[in-house]
Amino acid sequence: MARILLLYSTTDGHTIQICNRIKRVLEDDGNTVELRDLKVEPDLQQGTFDKIVLGASIRYGKHQPVVQEFIKRNQAI
């Protein structure tokens, strides 16, 4: 199965709850899932994961700046 990186950025804690549920479902399907807080670990090593899932809260119609910065830095991946 796949090695999946599940990144999240949350404001009030709802996104981490959703990501924990996604993690359990993916692991139940036989995948290896690593859950990381984007605010704590914003860097990504290319080629380490087969798939990347990004869960990000939206507040007042916008993602947090750390999410936008992560996507810009890692768009090629």
C-alpha positions as CSV (number, residue, x, y, z in Angstrom):
1,M,0.0,0.0,0.0
2,A,1.0,3.7,0.0
3,R,3.0,5.8,2.4
4,I,0.9,8.9,2.9
5,L,1.7,12.2,4.4
6,L,-1.4,13.9,6.0
7,L,-0.7,17.5,6.7
8,Y,-3.1,19.8,8.5
9,S,-3.6,23.4,9.5
10,T,-6.3,24.1,11.9
11,T,-7.7,27.2,13.6
12,D,-10.2,25.9,16.1
13,G,-9.3,22.2,16.1
14,H,-11.9,20.9,13.7
15,T,-9.5,20.1,10.9
16,I,-7.3,17.9,13.2
17,Q,-10.4,15.9,14.2
18,I,-11.3,15.4,10.5
19,C,-7.7,14.5,9.7
20,N,-7.5,11.9,12.5
21,R,-10.6,10.3,11.1
22,I,-9.1,10.3,7.6
23,K,-5.9,8.8,9.0
24,R,-7.8,5.9,10.6
25,V,-9.7,5.1,7.4
26,L,-6.5,5.2,5.3
27,E,-4.7,3.0,7.9
28,D,-7.6,0.5,7.9
29,D,-7.1,0.2,4.1
30,G,-3.4,-0.9,4.8
31,N,-1.7,2.4,4.2
32,T,1.1,3.9,6.3
33,V,0.0,7.4,7.3
34,E,2.1,10.1,9.0
35,L,0.1,13.0,10.4
36,R,1.9,16.4,10.7
37,D,0.9,19.9,11.8
38,L,1.9,22.2,9.0
39,K,2.6,25.0,11.5
40,V,5.2,22.8,13.3
41,E,6.7,21.0,10.3
42,P,6.3,23.1,7.2
43,D,9.1,21.5,5.2
44,L,8.7,18.5,3.0
45,Q,11.4,16.0,1.7
46,Q,10.7,15.2,-1.9
47,G,10.2,11.5,-2.6
48,T,9.6,10.4,0.9
49,F,5.8,9.8,0.4
50,D,3.7,8.3,-2.3
51,K,0.8,10.7,-1.7
52,I,0.2,13.9,0.2
53,V,-3.1,15.0,1.7
54,L,-3.6,18.5,2.9
55,G,-6.4,19.4,5.3
56,A,-6.7,23.1,5.9
57,S,-9.2,25.3,7.7
58,I,-10.8,28.2,5.9
59,R,-11.5,31.3,8.0
60,Y,-13.2,34.3,6.5
61,G,-12.8,32.8,3.0
62,K,-9.1,32.2,3.2
63,H,-6.6,29.6,4.2
64,Q,-3.9,30.4,6.8
65,P,-0.7,31.9,5.3
66,V,1.3,28.8,6.2
67,V,-0.9,26.8,3.9
68,Q,-0.5,29.1,1.0
69,E,3.3,29.2,1.6
70,F,3.5,25.4,1.7
71,I,1.7,25.1,-1.6
72,K,3.9,27.7,-3.3
73,R,7.1,26.0,-2.1
74,N,6.0,22.5,-3.0
75,Q,3.9,23.0,-6.1
76,A,6.3,21.1,-8.3
77,I,5.9,18.0,-6.1
